[in-house]
């Protein structure tokens, strides 16, 4: 008879690091033998501030003549970062007058690189944050006072801080994900000590993640974020100013039909959905759950596979392995229940802080520009009501 015990999970199988979480090894800063793209990357804040990005790109005979087969994945990811920033800068350079079509020498390489990476040709969280940092001192750790961005739109303290806070949280999630797997694998084998230690490691990581998120307003002002940072990360799905989407010129797969892709958003980070899956937090269907499912298409494929693997970790009753194991021992092993409650509570706190930021950074910024609407997140979906619902459902998981 086939065993109902799930196979043990390992972070390394999904290109995830116990030290860095979903962050890769230090990203490539420049591309080999790509002078035009490297120049565009370096000069983008100046070109964008003078509204010369479109002109610069239009005047180039090519940005990337062909996709080099000799590149490693890190170089493809670096190219995706530069092309994604370039694409969004091209579209949103002039407020109120977005480009409706990308020139072929930008559209085609962007599409080809995106295909190799298994993501759509649009700026996603992976390019905006995961692949967009360097350490000032390579001998020191990835930490807020030692990381800066490789690529900006306009640049400045607020834009820089907004993204590096996310990068730091991604790094801090690494030990937590390792702890989560230790707890899940321990539950599969009936090892209480492993479950307890894993949950304690997860809670420790979640505490540091929460404390980092709380620092967002130190150097990122809500008004500056809304007016200088946010406009460039919008996509072209459910966009009031690009209702038909965006044409990628001479991309054969699209047959000159406008494409609609969501904008960059923290909802494309794998951390929170992985914690939901691992801790057994269930969300009743709503527009946000539909949207979050769609956001998986924008994640790196191996991170997407890890999330799916976590969701597949169920027991014979169809419950999430870890939460089912702990609920069965709630009375007999109070320490396990307490440790589990601490993790769920910290996840709820993280969600609550995020809701506060969504309110102050977006909802309260009463701008009327069609290119930067307040009613939706950068991904292009209503958010406040459903964020609160997901918070309530998280708290419900440990309600007495």
C-alpha positions in Angstrom: 0.0 0.0 0.0 1.3 3.5 -0.8 2.4 5.4 2.2 0.4 8.6 3.0 3.4 10.2 4.6 4.7 13.1 2.3 8.3 13.0 1.1 10.6 15.2 3.1 11.1 18.7 1.6 14.5 20.3 1.1 15.1 24.0 0.4 18.1 23.2 -1.9 15.8 21.2 -4.2 14.0 24.5 -5.1 17.0 26.8 -5.3 16.3 28.3 -1.9 19.0 29.1 0.6 18.7 28.7 4.4 20.9 31.8 4.7 19.3 34.0 1.9 15.8 32.5 1.4 14.6 33.3 -2.1 17.4 35.6 -2.8 20.0 34.3 -5.3 23.7 34.5 -4.9 25.0 38.1 -5.4 23.4 39.2 -8.7 25.3 40.1 -11.8 25.9 43.9 -11.8 26.6 44.3 -15.6 26.2 42.1 -18.7 29.2 40.9 -20.7 29.6 42.4 -24.2 26.3 44.5 -23.9 27.5 48.1 -23.9 24.1 49.6 -24.9 22.2 47.8 -22.2 24.8 48.5 -19.6 24.8 52.2 -20.5 21.0 52.3 -20.4 21.0 50.7 -17.0 23.6 53.1 -15.6 22.0 56.2 -17.1 18.3 55.4 -16.6 17.7 57.7 -13.6 19.1 60.7 -15.6 17.4 59.7 -18.8 14.1 59.3 -17.1 14.4 62.5 -15.1 14.9 64.4 -18.4 12.3 62.2 -20.2 14.7 60.9 -22.7 14.3 57.1 -22.2 12.0 56.7 -25.2 14.2 58.8 -27.4 17.4 56.9 -26.4 15.8 53.5 -27.0 14.2 54.5 -30.2 17.5 55.7 -31.6 19.3 52.4 -30.9 19.6 50.0 -33.8 19.5 47.2 -31.2 19.6 46.7 -27.5 20.5 43.0 -27.5 21.1 41.7 -31.0 20.6 38.0 -30.0 20.2 36.2 -26.8 23.6 34.6 -26.0 23.4 30.9 -25.5 26.6 31.0 -23.4 25.0 33.0 -20.6 24.3 31.4 -17.2 21.0 32.0 -15.4 22.4 34.8 -13.4 23.1 36.8 -16.6 19.7 36.1 -18.0 18.2 37.4 -14.7 20.4 40.5 -14.9 19.3 41.1 -18.5 15.6 40.7 -17.4 16.2 43.3 -14.7 17.6 45.9 -17.1 15.0 45.2 -19.8 12.2 45.3 -17.3 13.2 48.6 -15.9 13.7 49.9 -19.5 10.3 48.6 -20.6 8.4 50.3 -17.7 10.4 53.5 -18.1 9.6 53.5 -21.8 5.8 53.0 -21.2 5.4 55.4 -18.2 8.0 58.1 -18.9 5.5 60.9 -19.6 2.7 61.1 -17.0 -0.7 60.8 -18.6 0.8 59.8 -21.9 1.8 56.1 -21.7 3.3 54.4 -24.7 0.9 51.9 -26.2 3.5 50.0 -28.2 7.1 48.8 -27.4 9.6 49.0 -30.3 10.6 45.6 -31.6 14.3 45.9 -30.5 13.1 46.3 -26.9 10.0 44.0 -27.1 11.7 41.0 -28.7 14.7 40.5 -26.4 12.6 41.2 -23.4 10.1 38.5 -24.5 13.0 36.0 -25.3 14.7 36.5 -21.9 11.4 36.2 -20.1 10.7 32.9 -21.9 14.0 31.5 -20.7 13.2 32.5 -17.1 9.6 31.2 -17.2 8.0 34.6 -16.4 6.0 37.2 -18.4 7.8 40.2 -20.1 6.9 42.7 -17.4 8.6 44.1 -14.3 8.0 41.6 -11.6 9.1 41.3 -8.0 11.9 39.0 -8.9 13.6 41.7 -11.1 12.6 44.6 -8.9 13.9 43.1 -5.6 15.3 39.5 -5.7 17.8 40.2 -8.5 18.4 43.9 -7.8 21.0 44.4 -5.1 24.6 44.3 -4.3 26.6 44.4 -1.1 28.7 47.6 -0.4 31.2 45.4 1.4 31.4 41.9 0.0 32.9 40.5 3.2 29.9 41.6 5.2 26.4 40.2 5.4 23.3 41.1 3.5 21.9 43.8 5.8 20.2 47.1 5.5 23.4 49.1 6.0 25.3 47.1 3.5 23.0 46.6 0.5 22.1 49.0 -2.3 20.1 48.7 -5.5 21.7 47.8 -8.8 18.9 49.5 -10.8 16.6 52.4 -10.1 14.0 54.4 -12.0 14.6 57.9 -10.7 16.7 57.0 -7.7 16.7 58.7 -4.3 16.5 57.7 -0.7 12.8 56.8 -0.7 12.9 54.5 -3.8 16.1 52.8 -2.5 14.8 52.2 1.0 11.4 50.9 -0.2 13.1 48.1 -2.1 16.0 47.3 0.2 13.6 46.7 3.1 11.9 44.0 1.0 15.3 42.5 0.1 16.3 42.4 3.8 13.1 40.7 4.7 13.7 38.1 1.9 17.1 37.4 3.4 15.7 37.1 6.9 13.1 34.6 5.7 15.8 32.0 4.9 16.3 30.6 8.4 12.5 30.7 8.9 11.8 28.7 5.8 14.4 26.2 7.0 12.7 26.0 10.3 9.3 25.6 8.7 10.5 22.6 6.7 12.1 21.1 9.8 8.8 21.4 11.6 6.8 19.9 8.6 9.3 17.1 8.1 9.3 16.4 11.9 5.5 16.3 11.9 5.6 13.7 9.0 7.8 11.5 11.1 6.1 12.1 14.4 9.1 13.8 16.0 7.9 16.4 18.5 11.3 17.8 19.3 12.0 18.6 15.6 8.6 20.2 15.2 9.2 22.4 18.3 12.7 23.5 17.3 11.5 24.2 13.7 8.7 26.4 14.9 11.0 28.3 17.3 13.4 28.9 14.4 10.5 30.1 12.3 9.2 32.5 15.0 12.7 33.9 15.5 13.0 34.7 11.7 9.4 36.1 11.6 10.3 38.4 14.5 13.2 39.9 12.6 11.1 40.2 9.4 8.4 42.0 11.3 10.9 44.4 12.9 12.4 45.2 9.5 9.0 45.9 7.9 8.3 48.3 10.8 11.2 50.4 9.6 9.7 51.2 6.2 8.7 54.8 7.2 12.1 55.7 8.5 13.3 56.6 5.0 10.4 56.1 2.7 7.8 58.8 2.8 4.2 57.8 1.7 3.8 60.9 -0.5 7.2 60.5 -2.2 6.5 56.8 -2.7 3.2 57.5 -4.3 4.3 60.3 -6.6 7.9 59.3 -7.5 8.2 55.6 -6.9 4.9 53.9 -7.6 4.0 55.3 -11.1 6.7 53.3 -12.8 5.9 49.9 -11.4 2.4 49.7 -12.7 1.6 47.1 -15.3 -0.9 47.0 -18.2 -3.7 44.8 -16.9 -6.8 46.5 -15.5 -5.0 49.8 -16.2 -7.2 52.9 -16.7 -4.6 54.5 -18.8 -3.9 51.4 -20.9 -7.3 49.8 -21.1 -6.3 47.6 -24.1 -2.9 46.6 -22.8 0.5 47.0 -24.5 1.6 45.9 -27.9 5.0 44.1 -28.1 6.0 44.9 -31.7 7.3 42.0 -33.8 6.9 39.4 -31.1 5.4 36.7 -33.2 3.8 34.8 -30.3 1.6 37.8 -29.6 0.6 38.4 -33.2 0.4 42.2 -32.7 -2.3 41.7 -30.1 -2.1 43.9 -27.0 -0.9 42.0 -23.9 -2.1 42.5 -20.4 0.2 41.8 -17.5 0.0 42.8 -13.9 2.5 45.4 -12.4 5.2 44.7 -9.9 3.9 44.0 -6.4 5.0 42.5 -3.1 2.2 39.9 -3.7 4.7 38.3 -6.1 7.0 37.5 -3.2 6.8 33.8 -2.2 7.2 34.3 1.5 3.7 34.9 2.8 2.0 32.3 0.6 4.6 29.8 1.7 3.9 30.6 5.3 0.2 30.3 4.7 0.7 26.9 3.1 3.2 25.6 5.6 1.2 26.7 8.7 -2.1 25.5 7.2 -3.8 29.0 6.9 -6.8 28.7 4.6 -8.5 31.6 2.9 -12.0 31.3 1.6 -12.3 32.2 -2.1 -12.5 35.9 -2.8 -11.1 38.3 -5.5 -7.8 38.5 -3.7 -7.3 34.7 -3.6 -7.9 34.7 -7.4 -5.4 37.5 -7.8 -2.8 35.8 -5.6 -3.1 32.6 -7.6 -2.4 34.7 -10.7 0.6 36.2 -9.0 2.3 32.8 -9.0 2.8 33.2 -12.8 5.2 36.1 -12.0 7.3 34.1 -9.5 10.5 32.3 -10.6 9.4 28.7 -11.5 11.3 27.0 -8.8 9.8 29.2 -6.1 6.4 28.5 -7.6 7.1 24.8 -7.4 8.2 25.1 -3.8 4.9 26.8 -2.9 3.0 24.0 -4.6 5.1 21.4 -2.8 4.2 23.0 0.5 0.5 22.9 -0.4 0.8 19.2 -1.3 2.1 18.4 2.2 -1.2 17.0 3.5 -2.1 14.1 5.8 -4.6 11.3 5.2 -7.5 13.7 6.2 -6.5 16.3 3.7 -5.2 18.7 6.3 -1.9 20.5 6.1 0.6 18.2 7.8 2.0 20.6 10.3 -1.2 22.2 11.5 -3.1 18.9 11.6 -0.3 17.3 13.7 -0.3 20.2 16.1 -4.1 20.4 16.4 -4.2 16.7 17.3 -1.7 17.3 20.1 -3.1 20.6 21.3 -4.1 19.2 24.7 -1.3 16.7 25.3 1.6 18.9 24.0 0.9 22.5 25.1 4.4 23.6 24.2 3.8 22.6 20.5 0.5 24.5 20.4 2.1 27.6 22.0 5.0 27.6 19.5 2.5 27.2 16.6 0.4 30.0 17.9 3.4 32.3 18.1 4.2 31.7 14.4 0.6 32.3 13.3 0.4 35.4 15.5 3.6 36.8 14.0 2.2 36.2 10.5 -0.9 38.1 11.5 1.2 40.9 12.8 3.1 41.0 9.5 -0.2 41.2 7.6 -1.5 43.9 9.9 1.6 46.1 9.4 1.2 45.6 5.6 -2.4 46.7 5.7 -1.4 49.9 7.6 1.2 50.6 4.8 -1.3 49.9 2.0 -3.6 52.4 3.7 -1.0 55.2 4.3 1.1 54.7 1.1 -1.7 54.2 -1.3 -5.2 54.5 0.0 -4.8 57.9 1.7 -2.8 59.5 -1.2 -5.8 61.1 -2.8 -4.3 61.6 -6.2 -6.7 61.6 -9.2 -4.1 60.7 -11.9 -5.4 57.8 -14.0 -1.9 56.5 -14.3 -1.6 56.1 -10.5 -5.1 55.2 -9.1 -5.7 54.9 -5.4 -8.4 52.3 -5.6 -6.1 49.4 -6.6 -2.7 48.1 -5.8 0.2 48.2 -8.2 -0.8 44.8 -9.4 -4.1 46.3 -10.6 -6.7 44.9 -8.1 -8.8 46.3 -5.2 -7.1 45.4 -2.0 -8.1 46.9 1.4 -11.3 44.9 2.1 -9.6 41.5 1.2 -6.4 42.2 3.0 -8.4 42.6 6.2 -10.3 39.4 5.4 -7.0 37.5 5.0 -5.8 38.9 8.3 -9.0 37.8 10.1 -8.6 34.3 8.6 -5.1 34.1 9.8 -6.1 35.0 13.4 -9.0 32.5 13.1 -6.5 29.7 12.7 -5.6 29.9 16.4 -8.8 31.2 17.8 -10.0 29.2 20.9 
